[in-house]
Amino acid sequence: MKESGVEAREIAIQCLYRIDETNGFANIVLPNLLEGRSLEQRDKNLITEIVYGTTRMRRSLDWVIDRYLSVPPPTKLRSSLRAGAYQILYMRVPSHAAVSATVSASSKKNKSVVNAILRRISEEARINWPNEGTRLSYPEWIIELLIKDLGKKNAFEMLEKMNQAPSVSVRDDGYRQDLASQWITDIIGVTEQDLLLDMCSAPGGKATALATQARKVVACDINESRHKLMHENKTNLSLENLTQVVSDGRSAPFSSHVFDHILVDAPCSGLGVLHRRADSRWRIEESDVKNLAKLQIDLLDSSVRLLKDGGVLSYSVCTVTNQETVDVVKSLENRHPNLIPKKLFHERWRKIGNGLQILPQDSGTDGMSMFQWKLTN
């Protein structure tokens, strides 16, 4: 009979191996691997924490491990070492139990190496990290960019916070949605007379919330597969006034000047939600920020054409970079002087120009930014 927790660790190591070998997404590989298995909830929780935590802290773990290796290890061995080191360094698991169970969960040919290296790591009183980037396990460019845009104190508090597991928030209607996103739909200020366009709406969190406030919501998104998830959410919430349209928002198939309110919750770098997306920090590139800012401007430009005179345009992103917030705003306002900024307020949000921004450490939410304008002739 296997000792307690060994099967869970076997699955976690297998999942980490698949993620590395296939360049897969943790939030896709893990559910697929768990599907159909009869595991206790505590074992599922253990597997989830090891997989997501190890993926998130990959840089830190590899530096700790590689000090005891003369050559890079094969993927399967690397997966066992990462899983074991993560438990020793970041989980409330006694070191001897983490070592023993991880060794038992490792393949026969890897057991001796896993045992030797994990024991060495568990015997260290403290880790002398070479730099903050390694300790915090982020690419250097993310650290440098956030320091430049937010200042050192805010940046490091944000990076530390996003290495913690995210909280789960549930709306009154049962829909799971981060509080910062819920607050955005409150701040927007939709009325029951409004025809509202949600330009980049899937999977529908904000669209479904706004549908309870507006006369009608048109939920537009380019991703057809994500529309299926939005349709499920719409059906579960019995929302009859939400219409879905598959379309690229840059060339949305609507007549000019028809919407009372448009929300552009734009694709972005997602640097405010890295605690939710374990592998995003390793996938996003520095050049992506500039490219996404261009897309955000294009979407906002397209929205101006669709807005009624006197209508309201709202812009939100789950990031905090200057390129995707104040720089986008400046570019938009320079080209559309008939967009009058609305000064926003929320007691939990910081001011950023005429808009608002919330950092993960402020209230334990996602990091987000939002701005709003009224169109006048």
C-alpha positions in Angstrom: 0.0 0.0 0.0 1.3 3.5 -0.9 2.0 5.9 1.9 -0.3 8.8 2.3 -0.2 11.4 -0.4 2.1 9.4 -2.8 -0.6 8.9 -5.5 -1.4 12.7 -5.4 2.3 13.5 -5.9 2.6 11.0 -8.7 -0.3 12.8 -10.5 1.3 16.2 -9.8 4.7 15.1 -11.2 2.9 13.6 -14.2 1.1 16.8 -14.8 4.2 19.0 -14.5 5.9 16.6 -16.9 3.1 17.0 -19.5 3.1 20.8 -19.1 6.8 20.9 -19.9 6.9 18.3 -22.7 3.9 19.7 -24.5 4.3 23.4 -23.6 0.7 23.0 -22.2 -1.3 25.3 -20.0 -1.5 24.2 -16.4 -5.2 25.1 -16.2 -5.9 22.8 -19.1 -3.5 19.9 -18.5 -4.5 19.5 -14.8 -8.3 19.2 -15.2 -7.8 16.7 -18.0 -5.5 14.6 -15.9 -7.9 14.7 -12.9 -11.0 13.8 -14.9 -12.4 10.5 -14.1 -10.2 9.8 -11.1 -11.8 9.0 -7.7 -9.7 11.1 -5.4 -10.5 12.7 -2.1 -10.8 16.4 -2.1 -7.7 16.9 0.0 -5.7 15.0 -2.6 -7.1 17.1 -5.4 -6.2 20.2 -3.4 -2.7 19.0 -2.8 -2.2 18.2 -6.5 -3.6 21.6 -7.5 -1.3 23.5 -5.1 1.8 21.6 -6.2 1.1 22.0 -9.9 0.1 25.7 -9.9 2.7 26.6 -7.2 5.5 24.8 -8.9 4.6 26.3 -12.3 4.5 29.8 -10.7 7.8 29.5 -8.8 9.7 27.7 -11.6 12.6 30.1 -11.8 13.2 30.0 -8.0 12.9 26.2 -7.8 15.3 25.6 -10.8 17.9 27.9 -9.2 17.7 26.0 -5.9 17.8 22.6 -7.6 20.5 23.4 -10.2 23.1 24.2 -7.5 23.3 20.4 -6.8 23.4 19.2 -10.4 26.3 19.1 -12.8 24.2 18.8 -16.0 20.6 19.8 -16.8 18.2 16.9 -15.8 15.7 15.2 -18.1 12.2 16.6 -17.9 10.8 13.8 -15.8 13.5 14.2 -13.2 13.2 18.0 -13.3 9.4 17.6 -12.6 10.0 15.4 -9.5 12.7 17.8 -8.2 10.5 20.8 -8.7 7.5 19.2 -7.0 9.6 18.2 -4.0 11.5 21.5 -3.7 8.2 23.4 -3.9 6.8 21.4 -0.9 9.9 22.0 1.1 10.2 25.7 0.4 6.6 26.9 0.1 4.2 24.5 1.6 3.3 23.6 5.2 4.6 20.1 4.7 7.2 18.7 7.1 10.5 18.4 5.1 10.9 14.7 5.9 7.4 13.9 4.6 7.8 16.0 1.5 11.1 14.2 0.7 9.8 10.7 1.5 6.5 11.0 -0.4 8.1 12.7 -3.5 10.8 10.0 -3.7 8.2 7.3 -3.5 6.2 9.1 -6.2 9.2 9.4 -8.6 10.2 6.8 -11.2 12.5 4.0 -10.1 15.6 5.4 -12.0 15.1 8.9 -10.5 14.5 7.9 -6.8 18.2 8.1 -5.7 18.9 11.5 -7.3 15.5 13.0 -6.1 16.3 11.7 -2.5 19.8 13.1 -2.5 19.0 16.6 -3.8 15.7 17.1 -1.8 17.5 16.1 1.4 20.2 18.7 0.7 17.6 21.3 0.1 15.7 20.4 3.2 18.8 20.7 5.3 19.5 24.3 4.3 18.7 26.8 7.1 18.0 29.6 4.6 18.4 30.2 0.9 20.8 33.0 -0.1 19.0 34.2 -3.3 21.2 35.7 -6.0 18.7 38.5 -6.7 15.0 39.5 -6.2 14.0 38.2 -9.6 15.1 34.7 -8.8 13.6 34.8 -5.3 10.2 36.0 -6.5 10.3 33.9 -9.7 9.5 36.4 -12.4 11.2 37.3 -15.7 13.4 40.3 -15.2 11.6 42.4 -17.7 8.3 42.2 -15.7 10.1 43.3 -12.5 11.8 46.2 -14.3 8.6 47.3 -16.1 6.5 47.3 -12.9 9.2 49.2 -11.0 9.4 51.8 -13.7 5.6 52.3 -13.9 4.6 51.8 -10.2 7.7 52.6 -8.2 9.8 50.1 -6.3 7.6 49.7 -3.2 4.3 49.2 -5.1 6.0 46.9 -7.6 7.5 44.5 -5.1 4.4 44.4 -3.0 2.4 43.5 -6.1 4.9 40.8 -7.1 4.9 39.3 -3.6 1.1 39.3 -3.5 0.8 37.6 -6.9 2.8 34.7 -5.6 0.0 33.8 -3.2 -3.0 31.8 -4.2 -5.9 34.0 -5.3 -9.1 34.4 -3.3 -12.4 33.2 -4.7 -15.3 35.7 -4.9 -18.9 34.8 -5.8 -21.6 37.3 -6.9 -25.1 37.3 -5.5 -26.3 35.3 -8.5 -23.7 32.6 -7.9 -21.3 33.6 -10.7 -17.6 33.4 -9.6 -15.9 36.7 -10.4 -13.1 38.6 -8.8 -14.2 41.6 -6.7 -12.3 44.1 -8.8 -14.3 43.0 -11.8 -17.5 43.3 -9.8 -16.5 46.8 -8.8 -15.9 47.8 -12.4 -19.5 47.0 -13.3 -20.6 49.1 -10.4 -18.4 52.0 -11.3 -19.5 52.0 -15.0 -22.9 53.3 -14.0 -25.2 51.7 -16.6 -28.9 52.6 -16.5 -31.9 50.5 -17.3 -32.5 52.5 -20.5 -29.1 51.7 -22.0 -28.3 49.7 -25.0 -24.8 48.5 -24.1 -22.1 46.9 -26.2 -19.5 44.7 -24.4 -16.8 44.8 -27.1 -14.6 41.9 -25.8 -17.0 40.0 -23.7 -16.1 36.3 -23.4 -16.4 34.5 -21.1 -19.1 36.9 -20.0 -18.4 37.9 -16.4 -19.0 41.6 -16.9 -21.6 41.2 -19.7 -23.8 39.0 -17.5 -23.5 41.5 -14.6 -24.3 44.5 -16.8 -27.3 42.6 -18.3 -29.0 42.9 -14.9 -28.6 46.7 -15.1 -29.0 47.6 -18.8 -32.0 47.4 -21.1 -30.1 45.2 -23.5 -26.5 44.0 -23.7 -24.8 43.0 -27.0 -21.8 40.7 -26.1 -19.2 40.8 -28.9 -16.1 38.6 -29.0 -13.8 37.2 -31.7 -13.3 33.9 -30.0 -16.0 31.5 -31.0 -15.1 28.7 -28.6 -15.2 31.2 -25.6 -18.7 32.2 -26.8 -19.9 28.7 -25.9 -18.8 29.3 -22.3 -20.5 32.6 -22.3 -23.7 31.0 -23.6 -23.6 28.5 -20.7 -23.2 31.4 -18.3 -26.1 33.3 -19.9 -28.3 30.3 -19.8 -27.5 29.5 -16.2 -28.3 33.0 -15.2 -31.5 33.1 -17.3 -30.6 36.4 -19.1 -33.0 37.1 -22.0 -31.6 40.5 -22.8 -28.1 39.4 -23.6 -27.3 38.8 -27.3 -24.0 37.3 -28.5 -22.2 38.3 -31.6 -19.0 36.6 -32.9 -16.9 39.4 -34.4 -13.6 41.2 -34.3 -14.3 44.4 -32.4 -12.0 46.3 -34.7 -14.5 45.8 -37.5 -17.7 45.2 -35.5 -20.8 44.7 -37.7 -22.9 47.4 -36.2 -24.3 50.7 -37.5 -22.6 53.9 -36.4 -23.8 55.8 -33.4 -26.3 53.2 -32.0 -25.0 52.4 -28.5 -25.7 54.3 -25.3 -22.7 52.7 -23.6 -19.7 50.7 -24.8 -17.4 48.7 -22.6 -14.0 47.8 -24.0 -12.6 45.3 -21.5 -9.6 44.8 -23.8 -7.2 41.9 -24.3 -4.0 42.9 -22.3 -0.8 41.7 -20.9 -2.6 40.4 -17.8 0.1 41.5 -15.5 -2.5 42.2 -12.8 -3.8 38.6 -12.7 -0.6 36.5 -12.7 -1.7 34.9 -9.4 -4.6 33.4 -11.3 -2.7 32.2 -14.3 0.2 30.2 -13.1 2.1 30.0 -16.4 1.3 33.5 -17.8 4.5 35.1 -16.5 6.5 32.6 -18.6 4.4 33.1 -21.8 4.0 36.8 -22.1 6.9 38.6 -23.8 7.9 42.2 -23.3 7.1 43.0 -27.0 3.6 41.8 -26.4 2.8 44.8 -24.2 3.4 47.2 -27.1 1.5 45.1 -29.5 -1.5 44.8 -27.1 -1.5 48.5 -26.6 -1.9 49.0 -30.3 -4.8 46.5 -30.3 -6.4 48.3 -27.4 -6.3 51.7 -29.2 -7.8 50.1 -32.4 -10.7 48.7 -30.3 -11.3 52.0 -28.7 -11.2 53.8 -32.0 -13.7 51.4 -33.4 -16.0 51.9 -30.4 -16.1 55.7 -30.8 -17.8 55.2 -34.2 -20.5 53.1 -32.7 -21.3 55.4 -29.8 -24.3 57.7 -29.8 -23.7 61.4 -29.2 -23.8 61.8 -25.4 -23.0 58.1 -25.0 -20.4 56.7 -22.6 -17.3 54.7 -23.4 -15.6 52.7 -20.6 -12.2 51.1 -20.9 -10.8 48.4 -18.5 -7.8 46.1 -18.5 -6.5 43.6 -16.0 -3.1 45.1 -16.1 -1.3 48.2 -14.6 1.4 49.1 -17.2 1.6 52.7 -18.4 1.7 51.5 -22.0 -1.8 49.9 -21.7 -3.3 52.5 -19.5 -2.3 56.2 -19.5 -0.4 55.9 -22.8 -3.5 54.4 -24.5 -5.7 57.1 -22.9 -3.5 59.9 -24.2 -3.4 58.4 -27.7 -7.2 58.0 -27.8 -7.9 61.5 -26.4 -5.5 63.1 -28.9 -7.3 61.6 -31.8 -10.8 62.1 -30.4 -11.1 65.5 -28.7 -14.8 65.1 -28.5 -14.3 62.4 -25.9 -14.6 64.1 -22.5 -13.0 62.2 -19.6 -15.2 61.4 -16.7 -13.5 61.6 -13.3 -14.1 58.3 -11.5 -14.1 57.4 -7.8 -14.2 54.3 -5.8 -13.0 54.2 -2.1 -10.9 51.1 -2.7 -9.2 52.2 -6.0 -6.3 54.6 -6.6 -6.5 57.5 -8.9 -4.5 57.3 -12.2 -5.1 60.4 -14.3 -8.9 60.7 -14.6 -9.2 57.0 -14.2 -8.8 54.4 -11.4 -6.4 51.6 -10.7 -6.3 48.8 -8.1 -3.2 46.8 -7.3 -3.5 43.2 -5.9 -2.1 44.2 -2.5 -4.7 46.9 -2.0 -7.7 44.7 -1.3 -6.6 41.2 -2.2 -8.1 41.4 -5.7 -6.8 41.3 -9.3 -4.8 44.3 -10.5 -7.0 46.4 -12.8 -7.2 49.8 -14.4 -10.3 51.6 -15.9 -11.2 54.9 -17.6 -14.4 56.4 -18.9 -15.4 59.2 -21.4 -18.6 60.9 -22.6 -18.9 61.5 -26.3 -20.0 65.1 -27.3 -20.2 66.8 -30.6 
